[in-house]
Amino acid sequence: MPKPKQFLKENKKKSKHAPSVPTTADEYLAAGVDFEEAGEKWRGGDAAKSTRFFVRAIDCYEEALKKFPYSFDLAYNKARLQYELTQHPKLLQQLPGSLLELLQTAIESSRYALKLNGQNADVLFNTAQALTSFVEALQDASNATDPLPFLEEALDLFQKCLEHQELQHQEFEEQSAAAAAMGPQEIDMDDGGVSLTNDSTMDFESEVGWNMKIPFFLMNPLNGGIMLIRHFPATPSTNRALPLDMPSSLAQVEDDRWATIIEPVTNSSLLDTLLAQLRTLSLLCSLLPVRSGPALNFIQSYATPILSSKLDAYCTDTGRDIEAIIARDDYLSSLSDLQFRNGLLSVKEYSEQVNSLYTFPSLNTHPEALVKSAESLLTLHHNLLPSPSPETLPLSWTALSTALTSLTTASKLPDVENLAAVHILRGDVEMLRYQMGVPPPPQGWEIATKSADVLLKNAEVFYRGGKNVASAAGEEGVVMEGRVKEAVVKGVRGDGVGMRGLLGGIGGEAVEGGVFTAGQLQGLGISGL
């Protein structure tokens, strides 16, 4: 699952005399942020306590929205936090309801925030992320809900987000150029007694939140950031369009407002959105059925400007080239898979396209790219397997062998993530190679037949290693998978005693993807696996 985009939280104006019970929208916002900060403080050590603070923050925002239903800041913070909690497994375990239910709630809250301000890039991005995560959870839960409308909505929101970001980026570049042309300026603040001098400054009026303006942008010479600074009470905004049905009594203006630090839209911000678009397109490719011509045309049309110009342009000066390459190749791999399933690529063309991906010089130092490369090759093998021929069998064997090499290299790198799952996948690859040597056709590949004993022994070792690593990390689901698969391999090797010892008390775990055949399981007296 891709990582959620991080946004700056509003910085509240602190006061020693702040009331204990919030009465205004800003006071509720400040109280909610206090709860969030407490949740962050405990997140690393006490997941239950951390979650309680986060839930109190959500409750605070919900209570406030009953009184101030048109406050975008409250609606945004509530939706953002609801989604963020679904992305942290330890916190998720403390929450009532399933992941799907929690994501549905976050989506509903995000859509509400969008109604209040459909031009805000942050909420556009977050809503699209929540929709994409919901589709991923649908697949994990084997839910019958049609995922395609959710992905279509996500892609539309990402595109709107990108358009707003590109416009803001252009405006920022123009303002920066104008500031540089002005030369050094000095700003004197009569109300607040502040005198600031900076190599690049400009007067610029910008809205922040409802009914608020902060009039000075200051270029930060250290990091190129934009800082909004307020030195006097805010005045009502005359530019922001309020909802037509908003009661005049709710359009109140408070003297106490928050100053907000606003970062410019940089290449890195734009790249975040492009990568999210590519990941969503990859997911869409994997879910489309055969004979999906119109959808395939839409996907390619959507991706063309990203791949042809924008990806390279927005990678400039970000240091994120490898991340961009991985996202691009993930998409191209998924696209090749979809094209092959639709009969648009020959076996040779499909194999050549897949083998051309993830080939940058420093590949062997990037575990994520190595694992993604292996997964792409496994998909190639699964697509070729139903139609075995003298052309496809060597391609399948080579794909599996290369995948194993990539996974082995990744497992030895210090920064590899999900090491237990990598070991389990290594075991799967060895079993898939073993199955190629088991008659009748499509198996019976001679090299696999000769290597059968070694392949089974390797698979057992890898499954055991994955189980042990997962056990040390407290990953119960992976422990179970490794234990079941190790036991089945023992049975296939003829170790019935070892198999029964490992399978004791286990039932209902699925073994899929051709790693084990139904005949092998039945021959071992195993059902329901």
Secondary structure, DSSP 8 states (H G I E B T S, - for coil): ---------------TT--SS--SHHHHHHHHHHHHHHHHHHHTT-HHHHHHHHHHHHHHHHHHHHH-TT-HHHHHHHHHHHHHHHT-HHHHTTSSS-HHHHHHHHHHHHHHHHHH-TT-HHHHHHHHHHHHHHHHHHHHTT--S--HHHHHHHHHHHHHHHHHHHHHHHHHHHHHHHHHHH-SEEEEETTTTEEEEESSEEEEEEE-STT-EEEEEEE-TTT--EEE---S-----SSS---TT--GGG----S-----------HHHHHHHHHHHHHHHHHHHHH--SS-HHHHHHHHHHHHHIIIIIHHHHHTTTS-HHHHHHHHHHHHHHHHHHHHHTT-S-HHHHHHHHHTSS--TTGGG-HHHHHHHHHHHHHHHHHHTTS--TTHHHHHHHHHHHHHHHHHHHHTSTT-SSHHHHHHHHHHHHHHHHHTTSSSTT---HHHHHTHHHHHHHHHHHHHHHHHHHHHHT-HHHHHHHHHHHHHHHHHTT-HHHHHHHHTT-------TTSS-HHHHHHTT----
